[in-house]
């Protein structure tokens, strides 16, 4: 069964991050996005729920020995909303990155609810 999730962006955070990356990293991000858009059960190596958060996920991209994380959440089951992203340099995800993602998620849903 083929599905097609939509990916949308909240603010410029992800786009700014993406434009700073090399072609090789952007290619790999594109590949992971295609997996997320079309695979019904996304493998954990590409998408993981962040424990202790209300519906915040991280998209996981590895290129050579570099690790990148892109925060997102689902909206109505198939809409993946992308927030901030960063290159992971330490084992634990930096707290300020998670806090920013949670703030952006709240902002996204507040804006969406105001439009109704």
Backbone torsions as a table, in degrees:
resi	resn	phi	psi	omega
1	UNK	NA	126.4	179.5
2	UNK	-97.3	133.3	175.5
3	UNK	-120.0	165.9	177.9
4	UNK	-138.5	98.2	175.1
5	UNK	-80.9	147.2	175.2
6	UNK	-94.6	143.4	174.7
7	UNK	-116.3	124.4	175.7
8	UNK	-122.9	164.6	-176.4
9	UNK	-116.7	138.3	175.4
10	UNK	-105.4	116.6	-178.9
11	UNK	72.0	-167.1	-177.0
12	UNK	-103.0	4.1	-172.4
13	UNK	-57.5	-52.3	-177.7
14	UNK	-67.4	-45.0	-178.3
15	UNK	-58.1	-42.4	179.3
16	UNK	-61.4	-43.2	178.2
17	UNK	-62.5	-47.3	-177.0
18	UNK	-59.3	-43.9	-177.3
19	UNK	-66.6	-22.4	179.0
20	UNK	-81.0	-10.8	-173.5
21	UNK	-86.8	161.6	177.1
22	UNK	-73.7	164.2	178.2
23	UNK	-57.2	-40.0	-177.6
24	UNK	-63.3	-43.2	179.3
25	UNK	-67.1	-42.7	179.7
26	UNK	-62.9	-37.4	177.4
27	UNK	-61.3	-44.8	-179.3
28	UNK	-67.4	-39.7	176.3
29	UNK	-60.4	-43.3	178.1
30	UNK	-59.7	-41.7	178.6
31	UNK	-61.7	-47.8	-179.0
32	UNK	-63.2	-39.4	177.1
33	UNK	-61.4	-40.8	178.8
34	UNK	-62.3	-40.2	177.0
35	UNK	-61.3	-48.2	-178.4
36	UNK	-62.5	-37.7	-178.3
37	UNK	-70.5	-31.5	-168.2
38	UNK	-117.3	-17.3	-177.4
39	UNK	-92.5	128.8	-176.7
40	UNK	-62.1	-50.2	178.6
41	UNK	-109.1	100.8	-175.4
42	UNK	-72.2	126.5	179.8
43	UNK	-60.2	144.3	179.6
44	UNK	-59.5	-23.1	179.5
45	UNK	-70.4	-16.1	179.1
46	UNK	-105.6	-27.9	-175.6
47	UNK	-146.0	128.0	-177.5
48	UNK	-138.5	135.2	175.1
49	UNK	-72.6	136.1	177.3
50	UNK	-85.3	118.3	-178.8
51	UNK	-61.5	143.6	177.7
52	UNK	81.5	7.5	177.2
53	UNK	-119.8	158.4	179.7
54	UNK	-93.0	82.2	174.5
55	UNK	80.8	21.1	176.9
56	UNK	-94.6	132.6	179.9
57	UNK	-120.7	160.5	171.1
58	UNK	-122.7	131.6	173.0
59	UNK	-84.9	132.3	-173.8
60	UNK	-110.3	123.6	-179.5
61	UNK	-126.7	127.7	176.4
62	UNK	-120.1	130.0	176.6
63	UNK	-131.9	116.7	-173.9
64	UNK	54.2	-122.9	179.7
65	UNK	-100.4	9.6	179.8
66	UNK	-94.8	140.9	-179.3
67	UNK	-120.8	132.4	-179.9
68	UNK	-122.9	146.2	177.9
69	UNK	-128.5	136.4	178.7
70	UNK	-126.3	121.1	-178.7
71	UNK	-83.0	144.1	-179.0
72	UNK	-158.0	173.8	172.2
73	UNK	-149.3	169.5	177.0
74	UNK	-99.6	149.0	175.9
75	UNK	-132.8	118.2	-177.0
76	UNK	59.2	35.9	172.7
77	UNK	81.4	-37.6	-174.7
78	UNK	-124.5	-0.7	-179.2
79	UNK	-95.3	119.4	179.1
80	UNK	-99.6	118.3	-177.8
81	UNK	-101.6	120.2	-176.3
82	UNK	-95.9	137.0	179.9
83	UNK	-113.2	-130.4	-178.1
84	UNK	-78.8	163.9	179.7
85	UNK	-144.6	159.9	179.0
86	UNK	-160.0	162.4	173.3
87	UNK	-91.2	127.5	-176.0
88	UNK	-83.0	123.4	-178.6
89	UNK	-115.7	-12.6	178.7
90	UNK	-126.9	163.4	-176.5
91	UNK	-58.6	-48.6	-176.2
92	UNK	-89.0	139.5	177.1
93	UNK	-64.9	126.5	-178.5
94	UNK	-56.5	132.3	-177.6
95	UNK	-57.2	-40.3	-177.5
96	UNK	-65.9	-29.4	177.4
97	UNK	-69.5	-41.8	178.4
98	UNK	-65.4	-43.5	179.9
99	UNK	-62.0	-41.0	177.6
100	UNK	-62.7	-44.1	-179.9
101	UNK	-61.9	-42.3	179.2
102	UNK	-64.6	-39.3	178.7
103	UNK	-64.5	-42.6	-179.9
104	UNK	-67.7	-37.4	178.0
105	UNK	-62.5	-46.2	179.0
106	UNK	-61.4	-45.0	178.7
107	UNK	-58.9	-44.1	179.6
108	UNK	-58.2	-50.9	-177.4
109	UNK	-69.9	-33.8	175.8
110	UNK	-62.9	-45.6	178.6
111	UNK	-63.2	-42.6	-179.5
112	UNK	-62.4	-43.1	-179.5
113	UNK	-68.2	-29.2	177.8
114	UNK	-70.4	-27.8	-178.5
115	UNK	-73.9	-19.3	-176.8
116	UNK	-69.0	NA	NA
